[in-house]
Amino acid sequence: MKTKFRVLLALICITLLLVTLLLNFGNRSPLLVLAESHNRNLPTPTPYPTAWPGVTSQILGKYAHSEVVTKTVYGVEMSAANYRIENAELKVDICFQSPDAGEWIYGDVTIQIGNVVIPSYGGVTFERTITLPNGQRRTTTFLGNPPQLLEKEAIDSSPDYRCDTMEFRLDGEVTVPSQISLAVGSIVFSPPEGEECLRTRESIQSILDSKNTGIRIECVLQEFSSIRSIAEKPNSMSEEEAIRLISEAFDDAFTITGPWIFEGTVDQ
């Protein structure tokens, strides 16, 4: 009898709760209301940027002699065109919107020919717009051979962007088909010159602390790069594990991972 009474009491409580929710929220589903109430207590994911549609395709269209293909991943718009072979190299023009006013560069760019994956060994910028520290925006264009640098004030309010010719060295045994696949794996924030260690300590250390890793990092600024090192870690943690956690924190702080994948036709 006690068990039946408890079950009956529970049913009555649930019924009263549902009736209360219906009275308070009209025709909205009580289950939806409960879910919303629960979700309000969950942490908000880090927001990705919102793309300004058509910026990169419009910019690249000024230089394109082939179809411009545009992809948006996690709020970052990217366009590609002009697949061509020059001096035993395959070159592709790529533009992407910067997620913010900071300096962003390509993380990893590859092309796939059959089963062969070839990484880009570098690129040459041909146009970019940046926001200066004083808030003004500047467009820089590199044209001609040798390239001539043209600078002007950007008068619109569109996002910052950069356009580069990515270059891939071709092995003499590689036969390039008319159709190839291009993949941009990620874009990475590049701190301003002289601030590499400051940004590293602030951003990466903050993430490590939020995860209670017990890791403290140091950063040494050298002439051409900055070097991160482990200043402190728990005795029970291996160095490999500490390096992995630091690497993950770096990705969380400075990397937006795609991939942005394009299919293009090569001009022979």
MOQUIVEN-V738151 format. One record per residue. N is the residue number from 1. RES is the residue in one small letter. PHI is phi in radians with two decimals (NA if undefined). OMEGA is omega as a letter, one per 40 degrees, with the letter a starting at -180 (999 if undefined). D_LAST is the distance of its C-alpha to the last C-alpha in Angstrom with 1 decimal. Layout:
BEGIN
n = [N | N]
res = [RES | RES]
phi = [PHI | PHI]
omega = [OMEGA | OMEGA]
d_last = [D_LAST | D_LAST]
END
This chain:
BEGIN
n = [1 | 2 | 3 | 4 | 5 | 6 | 7 | 8 | 9 | 10 | 11 | 12 | 13 | 14 | 15 | 16 | 17 | 18 | 19 | 20 | 21 | 22 | 23 | 24 | 25 | 26 | 27 | 28 | 29 | 30 | 31 | 32 | 33 | 34 | 35 | 36 | 37 | 38 | 39 | 40 | 41 | 42 | 43 | 44 | 45 | 46 | 47 | 48 | 49 | 50 | 51 | 52 | 53 | 54 | 55 | 56 | 57 | 58 | 59 | 60 | 61 | 62 | 63 | 64 | 65 | 66 | 67 | 68 | 69 | 70 | 71 | 72 | 73 | 74 | 75 | 76 | 77 | 78 | 79 | 80 | 81 | 82 | 83 | 84 | 85 | 86 | 87 | 88 | 89 | 90 | 91 | 92 | 93 | 94 | 95 | 96 | 97 | 98 | 99 | 100 | 101 | 102 | 103 | 104 | 105 | 106 | 107 | 108 | 109 | 110 | 111 | 112 | 113 | 114 | 115 | 116 | 117 | 118 | 119 | 120 | 121 | 122 | 123 | 124 | 125 | 126 | 127 | 128 | 129 | 130 | 131 | 132 | 133 | 134 | 135 | 136 | 137 | 138 | 139 | 140 | 141 | 142 | 143 | 144 | 145 | 146 | 147 | 148 | 149 | 150 | 151 | 152 | 153 | 154 | 155 | 156 | 157 | 158 | 159 | 160 | 161 | 162 | 163 | 164 | 165 | 166 | 167 | 168 | 169 | 170 | 171 | 172 | 173 | 174 | 175 | 176 | 177 | 178 | 179 | 180 | 181 | 182 | 183 | 184 | 185 | 186 | 187 | 188 | 189 | 190 | 191 | 192 | 193 | 194 | 195 | 196 | 197 | 198 | 199 | 200 | 201 | 202 | 203 | 204 | 205 | 206 | 207 | 208 | 209 | 210 | 211 | 212 | 213 | 214 | 215 | 216 | 217 | 218 | 219 | 220 | 221 | 222 | 223 | 224 | 225 | 226 | 227 | 228 | 229 | 230 | 231 | 232 | 233 | 234 | 235 | 236 | 237 | 238 | 239 | 240 | 241 | 242 | 243 | 244 | 245 | 246 | 247 | 248 | 249 | 250 | 251 | 252 | 253 | 254 | 255 | 256 | 257 | 258 | 259 | 260 | 261 | 262 | 263 | 264 | 265 | 266 | 267 | 268]
res = [m | k | t | k | f | r | v | l | l | a | l | i | c | i | t | l | l | l | v | t | l | l | l | n | f | g | n | r | s | p | l | l | v | l | a | e | s | h | n | r | n | l | p | t | p | t | p | y | p | t | a | w | p | g | v | t | s | q | i | l | g | k | y | a | h | s | e | v | v | t | k | t | v | y | g | v | e | m | s | a | a | n | y | r | i | e | n | a | e | l | k | v | d | i | c | f | q | s | p | d | a | g | e | w | i | y | g | d | v | t | i | q | i | g | n | v | v | i | p | s | y | g | g | v | t | f | e | r | t | i | t | l | p | n | g | q | r | r | t | t | t | f | l | g | n | p | p | q | l | l | e | k | e | a | i | d | s | s | p | d | y | r | c | d | t | m | e | f | r | l | d | g | e | v | t | v | p | s | q | i | s | l | a | v | g | s | i | v | f | s | p | p | e | g | e | e | c | l | r | t | r | e | s | i | q | s | i | l | d | s | k | n | t | g | i | r | i | e | c | v | l | q | e | f | s | s | i | r | s | i | a | e | k | p | n | s | m | s | e | e | e | a | i | r | l | i | s | e | a | f | d | d | a | f | t | i | t | g | p | w | i | f | e | g | t | v | d | q]
phi = [NA | -1.09 | -1.11 | -1.09 | -1.14 | -1.13 | -1.11 | -1.08 | -1.12 | -1.12 | -1.11 | -1.11 | -1.12 | -1.10 | -1.07 | -1.11 | -1.13 | -1.14 | -1.08 | -1.08 | -1.11 | -1.12 | -1.18 | -1.41 | -2.12 | 1.10 | -1.53 | -1.22 | -1.13 | -1.03 | -1.14 | -1.14 | -1.11 | -1.09 | -1.13 | -1.12 | -1.08 | -1.19 | -1.18 | -1.11 | -1.60 | -1.54 | -1.12 | -1.42 | -1.10 | -1.09 | -1.28 | -1.54 | -1.16 | -1.82 | -1.22 | -1.67 | -1.00 | 1.58 | -1.12 | -1.23 | -1.18 | -1.19 | -1.13 | -1.16 | -1.06 | -1.19 | -1.95 | -1.39 | -2.02 | -2.54 | -1.10 | -1.63 | -1.90 | -2.12 | -2.28 | -2.13 | -2.26 | 0.88 | 1.43 | -1.85 | -1.52 | -2.46 | -2.27 | -2.42 | -2.92 | 1.10 | -1.42 | -2.64 | -1.94 | -2.39 | 0.94 | 1.09 | -2.19 | -1.70 | -2.18 | -2.41 | -1.65 | -2.31 | -2.19 | -2.48 | -1.35 | -1.30 | -1.10 | -2.68 | -1.41 | -1.42 | -1.54 | -2.11 | -2.29 | -1.26 | -1.39 | -2.62 | -2.25 | -2.38 | -2.08 | -2.11 | -2.09 | 1.11 | -1.71 | -1.69 | -1.87 | -2.05 | -1.40 | -1.26 | -1.69 | 2.80 | -2.74 | -2.20 | -1.31 | -2.07 | -2.84 | -2.77 | -2.18 | -2.25 | -1.70 | -1.38 | -0.98 | -1.47 | 1.64 | -1.27 | -1.99 | -2.27 | -1.81 | -2.07 | -2.14 | -2.00 | -2.26 | 1.56 | -2.46 | -1.19 | -1.15 | -1.85 | -1.62 | -2.07 | -2.13 | -2.66 | -1.34 | -1.36 | -1.72 | -1.64 | -2.00 | -1.23 | -1.15 | -1.11 | -2.69 | -2.49 | -2.25 | -2.36 | -1.65 | -1.51 | -2.10 | -2.29 | -1.38 | -1.81 | -1.19 | -1.04 | -1.56 | -1.47 | -1.71 | -1.51 | -1.32 | -1.23 | -1.93 | -2.34 | -1.91 | -2.00 | -2.31 | -1.82 | -1.27 | -2.91 | -2.15 | -2.26 | -1.27 | -1.99 | -1.04 | -1.01 | -1.00 | 1.61 | -1.95 | -1.01 | -1.26 | -1.06 | -1.13 | -1.09 | -1.11 | -1.15 | -1.38 | -1.19 | -1.10 | -1.07 | -1.18 | -1.07 | -1.19 | -1.13 | -1.66 | 0.93 | -1.36 | 1.33 | -1.70 | -2.17 | -1.92 | -2.10 | -2.40 | -2.01 | -1.56 | -1.84 | -1.09 | -2.04 | -2.83 | -2.07 | -2.11 | -1.62 | -2.45 | -1.55 | -1.55 | -2.79 | -2.70 | -1.08 | -1.07 | -1.37 | -1.72 | -1.28 | -1.16 | -1.08 | -1.15 | -1.11 | -1.10 | -1.10 | -1.17 | -1.15 | -1.10 | -1.12 | -1.14 | -1.09 | -1.08 | -1.08 | -1.46 | -2.23 | -2.20 | -1.98 | -1.65 | -1.50 | -1.62 | -1.74 | -2.01 | -2.26 | -1.94 | -2.33 | -1.79 | -1.53 | -1.37 | -1.52]
omega = [a | a | i | i | i | i | i | i | i | i | i | a | i | i | i | i | a | i | i | i | a | i | a | a | i | a | a | a | i | i | i | i | i | a | i | i | i | a | i | a | a | i | i | i | i | a | i | i | i | a | i | a | i | a | a | i | i | i | a | i | i | a | a | i | i | a | i | i | a | i | i | i | a | i | i | i | a | i | i | i | i | i | a | i | i | i | i | i | i | a | i | i | a | i | i | i | i | a | i | a | i | i | i | a | i | i | i | a | a | i | i | i | a | i | a | i | a | i | i | i | i | i | i | i | i | i | i | i | a | i | a | a | i | i | i | a | a | i | i | i | i | a | i | i | e | a | i | a | i | a | i | i | i | a | i | a | a | a | i | i | i | i | a | i | i | a | a | i | a | i | a | a | a | i | a | i | i | i | i | i | i | i | i | a | a | i | a | i | i | a | i | a | a | a | a | a | i | i | a | a | a | a | a | a | i | i | i | i | a | i | i | a | a | a | i | a | i | i | i | a | i | a | a | a | i | a | i | i | a | i | a | i | i | a | a | a | i | i | i | i | i | i | i | a | i | i | i | i | i | i | i | a | a | a | i | a | i | e | i | a | a | i | a | i | a | i | a | 999]
d_last = [86.6 | 85.2 | 81.7 | 81.9 | 83.1 | 80.2 | 77.7 | 79.4 | 79.4 | 75.6 | 74.9 | 77.0 | 75.2 | 71.8 | 73.0 | 74.4 | 71.1 | 69.1 | 71.6 | 71.4 | 67.7 | 67.7 | 70.4 | 68.5 | 65.0 | 65.7 | 63.4 | 60.9 | 60.6 | 62.8 | 60.3 | 57.7 | 60.2 | 60.9 | 57.2 | 56.7 | 59.7 | 58.4 | 54.9 | 56.4 | 57.5 | 54.1 | 52.0 | 49.3 | 45.7 | 43.8 | 42.1 | 38.4 | 37.3 | 36.8 | 33.5 | 33.5 | 31.3 | 28.4 | 28.5 | 25.2 | 23.3 | 25.1 | 24.3 | 20.6 | 20.5 | 21.4 | 18.1 | 15.8 | 13.2 | 12.7 | 15.5 | 17.8 | 19.2 | 22.6 | 24.8 | 28.4 | 30.0 | 33.6 | 33.7 | 30.6 | 27.9 | 24.4 | 21.2 | 17.4 | 14.4 | 11.3 | 9.1 | 6.6 | 6.5 | 9.3 | 11.8 | 11.3 | 11.6 | 10.1 | 11.7 | 13.2 | 15.9 | 19.1 | 22.5 | 25.7 | 29.3 | 31.8 | 34.6 | 37.2 | 37.8 | 37.2 | 34.3 | 31.7 | 28.7 | 26.2 | 27.9 | 25.1 | 21.4 | 19.4 | 16.3 | 16.8 | 14.7 | 17.2 | 20.4 | 19.1 | 19.7 | 18.4 | 20.3 | 19.3 | 21.1 | 21.6 | 20.5 | 21.2 | 23.1 | 22.4 | 25.1 | 28.1 | 31.5 | 34.4 | 38.1 | 40.3 | 43.6 | 45.6 | 43.8 | 41.9 | 38.1 | 35.7 | 32.1 | 30.2 | 26.9 | 25.0 | 23.1 | 22.0 | 21.5 | 24.0 | 24.3 | 27.4 | 29.4 | 30.7 | 33.4 | 35.2 | 37.5 | 36.0 | 38.3 | 37.4 | 38.4 | 35.1 | 34.3 | 32.9 | 29.1 | 26.5 | 22.8 | 20.7 | 17.2 | 17.2 | 15.7 | 15.2 | 15.5 | 13.7 | 16.1 | 15.3 | 16.2 | 13.9 | 11.2 | 8.8 | 9.1 | 7.6 | 10.9 | 12.4 | 15.8 | 16.8 | 20.6 | 22.8 | 26.0 | 28.4 | 29.3 | 32.2 | 34.9 | 35.3 | 38.8 | 39.5 | 40.1 | 43.6 | 44.0 | 42.1 | 45.4 | 47.2 | 44.7 | 44.4 | 48.2 | 48.7 | 45.9 | 45.7 | 49.4 | 50.2 | 48.2 | 49.8 | 53.2 | 52.7 | 52.0 | 55.1 | 53.2 | 55.7 | 52.8 | 53.0 | 50.1 | 50.1 | 47.3 | 47.2 | 45.1 | 43.7 | 42.0 | 38.4 | 38.9 | 41.6 | 43.0 | 44.7 | 47.5 | 50.1 | 53.4 | 55.3 | 54.9 | 57.4 | 58.8 | 58.0 | 54.2 | 52.0 | 49.7 | 46.7 | 47.9 | 48.4 | 44.9 | 43.5 | 45.5 | 44.5 | 40.8 | 41.3 | 43.2 | 40.4 | 38.0 | 40.5 | 41.0 | 37.6 | 34.8 | 33.4 | 31.6 | 28.9 | 26.6 | 24.2 | 21.5 | 18.3 | 15.8 | 12.4 | 9.2 | 6.0 | 3.8 | 0.0]
END
